[in-house]
Amino acid sequence: MIVKNKKAIIYIFVISLLIISVFSTFNSDLSRAQNLQELSGDKLTMEPLADNENEYLILAKGNALLKYKDLTISGINAEFNTLKGTILFNNNVVFKSENYEIKGDKLSGNIDNEEFTVSGNSTFISKNIEATADEIVYNQSAEMAYLNGNVNGKQNGREFSAQKISIDLASEKIELSGNAKLVFPDKGE
């Protein structure tokens, strides 16, 4: 009888592991879907990816809009690869959060590692900072923005320029490098 109970216990354990593994895979897909709240456009096309029937390349043509967590990203066209978590937006890209806005010609990024690059006529705007650059890299989890190439801007009336700057988005601390220049406003008398 003890032997039969051991077999029953082993069977129950194995079945429990299988059930947990099935639901944990389902739960991770569900959590990814919940994080991706909405992708819309004038025309959406879903192409199944070859290796996995539950993963897609989604193409949005015309007025593409992605709502993700507290962010919205818009552009004329977009691509979203659900397997890799990659996104690509083209033409008149606007990346908005509650506290800042980034604009440019192109945005590429990864939803999973929460890093996005905006390039071409790039602009960063927050309550106290406005700057332009060739490229802006935004890391959501680190709360950092990195502006690269021909950076010019203003912070609280001070003008700055450099080849690279980093902005701590939580504190709005700016670090300039490469031909860095800071011009203080004339207080007048």
C-alpha positions as CSV (number, residue, x, y, z in Angstrom):
1,M,0.0,0.0,0.0
2,I,2.9,2.4,0.7
3,V,4.3,1.6,-2.7
4,K,1.0,2.5,-4.4
5,N,0.7,5.7,-2.5
6,K,4.3,6.7,-3.5
7,K,3.3,6.1,-7.2
8,A,0.2,8.2,-6.7
9,I,2.2,10.9,-5.1
10,I,4.7,10.9,-8.0
11,Y,1.9,11.0,-10.6
12,I,0.2,13.9,-8.8
13,F,3.6,15.7,-8.6
14,V,4.3,15.2,-12.3
15,I,0.8,16.3,-13.3
16,S,1.1,19.3,-11.1
17,L,4.4,20.3,-12.7
18,L,2.8,19.9,-16.2
19,I,-0.2,22.1,-15.3
20,I,2.0,24.8,-13.7
21,S,4.3,24.8,-16.8
22,V,1.3,25.1,-19.2
23,F,-0.2,28.0,-17.2
24,S,3.1,29.8,-16.6
25,T,3.6,29.9,-20.4
26,F,0.0,31.0,-20.9
27,N,0.5,33.6,-18.2
28,S,3.7,35.1,-19.8
29,D,1.9,35.4,-23.1
30,L,-1.1,36.9,-21.3
31,S,1.1,39.4,-19.4
32,R,2.8,40.5,-22.7
33,A,-0.6,41.0,-24.3
34,Q,-1.8,43.0,-21.3
35,N,1.3,45.2,-21.6
36,L,0.6,45.8,-25.2
37,Q,-2.7,47.6,-24.8
38,E,-3.5,48.7,-28.3
39,L,-2.0,48.9,-31.8
40,S,-4.2,50.7,-34.4
41,G,-3.9,52.2,-37.9
42,D,-5.9,52.8,-41.1
43,K,-5.0,49.3,-42.2
44,L,-3.6,46.4,-40.1
45,T,-2.0,43.3,-41.5
46,M,-1.1,40.3,-39.3
47,E,1.4,37.9,-40.8
48,P,2.1,34.7,-38.8
49,L,5.8,34.1,-38.1
50,A,7.1,30.8,-39.5
51,D,8.3,29.2,-36.3
52,N,5.4,29.9,-34.0
53,E,1.7,30.0,-34.9
54,N,0.9,32.3,-32.0
55,E,3.4,35.0,-32.9
56,Y,2.9,37.6,-35.6
57,L,4.4,40.4,-37.6
58,I,1.8,43.2,-37.4
59,L,2.0,46.0,-39.9
60,A,0.0,49.2,-39.4
61,K,-0.3,51.5,-42.5
62,G,-1.5,55.1,-42.0
63,N,-2.1,56.8,-38.7
64,A,-0.3,54.0,-36.7
65,L,-0.7,54.3,-32.9
66,L,0.7,52.1,-30.2
67,K,-0.6,52.5,-26.6
68,Y,1.8,50.6,-24.2
69,K,1.8,51.0,-20.4
70,D,1.9,54.8,-19.9
71,L,3.3,55.5,-23.4
72,T,1.8,56.3,-26.8
73,I,3.8,56.1,-30.0
74,S,2.4,57.4,-33.3
75,G,3.6,57.6,-36.8
76,I,2.5,57.1,-40.4
77,N,3.5,53.4,-40.5
78,A,4.5,50.8,-37.9
79,E,5.7,47.2,-37.6
80,F,5.4,45.1,-34.4
81,N,7.1,41.7,-34.1
82,T,5.3,39.9,-31.2
83,L,7.9,37.1,-31.0
84,K,10.9,39.5,-30.6
85,G,9.0,42.4,-29.0
86,T,10.5,44.8,-31.6
87,I,8.7,47.8,-33.0
88,L,9.5,50.2,-35.9
89,F,7.6,53.4,-36.6
90,N,8.3,55.7,-39.6
91,N,7.4,59.3,-40.6
92,N,6.3,61.9,-38.2
93,V,7.0,59.8,-35.1
94,V,5.7,61.2,-31.8
95,F,6.6,59.3,-28.6
96,K,4.7,60.6,-25.5
97,S,4.8,59.8,-21.8
98,E,3.2,61.7,-19.0
99,N,6.3,63.9,-18.5
100,Y,8.0,64.2,-21.9
101,E,7.7,63.9,-25.6
102,I,10.2,62.8,-28.2
103,K,9.7,63.5,-31.9
104,G,11.6,62.3,-35.0
105,D,11.5,60.6,-38.4
106,K,12.0,57.0,-37.2
107,L,11.6,55.0,-34.0
108,S,12.9,51.5,-33.4
109,G,12.9,49.7,-30.2
110,N,12.1,46.7,-28.1
111,I,9.1,46.4,-25.8
112,D,10.8,43.7,-23.7
113,N,13.9,45.7,-22.8
114,E,12.1,49.0,-22.9
115,E,14.7,50.8,-25.0
116,F,13.7,53.0,-28.0
117,T,15.8,55.0,-30.5
118,V,14.3,58.0,-32.3
119,S,16.4,59.3,-35.2
120,G,16.2,62.0,-37.9
121,N,15.2,65.5,-36.9
122,S,14.9,64.4,-33.2
123,T,13.5,66.6,-30.5
124,F,13.2,66.0,-26.8
125,I,10.6,68.1,-24.8
126,S,9.9,68.1,-21.1
127,K,8.6,70.7,-18.6
128,N,12.1,72.3,-18.2
129,I,14.2,70.9,-21.1
130,E,13.9,71.2,-24.9
131,A,16.6,69.8,-27.1
132,T,17.3,68.6,-30.7
133,A,19.8,65.9,-31.7
134,D,20.6,63.5,-34.6
135,E,19.4,60.6,-32.4
136,I,17.7,60.1,-29.1
137,V,17.9,56.8,-27.1
138,Y,15.3,56.4,-24.4
139,N,15.6,53.7,-21.8
140,Q,12.4,53.5,-19.8
141,S,13.5,51.1,-17.1
142,A,16.6,53.2,-16.3
143,E,14.7,56.5,-16.7
144,M,17.4,57.9,-19.0
145,A,17.5,59.7,-22.3
146,Y,20.7,59.9,-24.4
147,L,20.9,62.5,-27.1
148,N,23.7,62.0,-29.7
149,G,25.1,64.1,-32.4
150,N,24.7,67.9,-32.8
151,V,22.8,68.4,-29.6
152,N,21.4,71.9,-28.9
153,G,18.9,72.9,-26.3
154,K,17.7,74.8,-23.3
155,Q,17.1,74.0,-19.7
156,N,15.4,76.7,-17.5
157,G,16.7,79.5,-19.7
158,R,20.3,78.2,-20.0
159,E,21.3,77.2,-23.5
160,F,23.6,74.2,-24.1
161,S,25.3,72.4,-26.9
162,A,27.4,69.2,-27.1
163,Q,28.0,66.1,-29.2
164,K,26.3,64.0,-26.5
165,I,24.2,64.5,-23.5
166,S,22.5,62.2,-21.0
167,I,19.4,63.2,-19.1
168,D,18.3,61.6,-15.9
169,L,14.6,61.8,-16.4
170,A,13.8,61.5,-12.7
171,S,16.0,64.5,-11.6
172,E,16.4,66.2,-15.0
173,K,20.2,66.2,-14.4
174,I,22.0,66.7,-17.6
175,E,25.6,65.7,-18.4
176,L,27.2,67.2,-21.6
177,S,30.2,65.8,-23.4
178,G,32.1,66.5,-26.6
179,N,32.5,70.2,-27.3
180,A,30.2,70.9,-24.4
181,K,29.0,74.5,-24.0
182,L,26.6,76.1,-21.5
183,V,25.4,79.7,-21.8
184,F,23.7,81.4,-18.9
185,P,21.0,83.9,-19.5
186,D,21.8,87.6,-18.9
187,K,20.0,88.6,-15.7
188,G,20.2,92.3,-16.7
189,E,20.1,95.1,-14.2
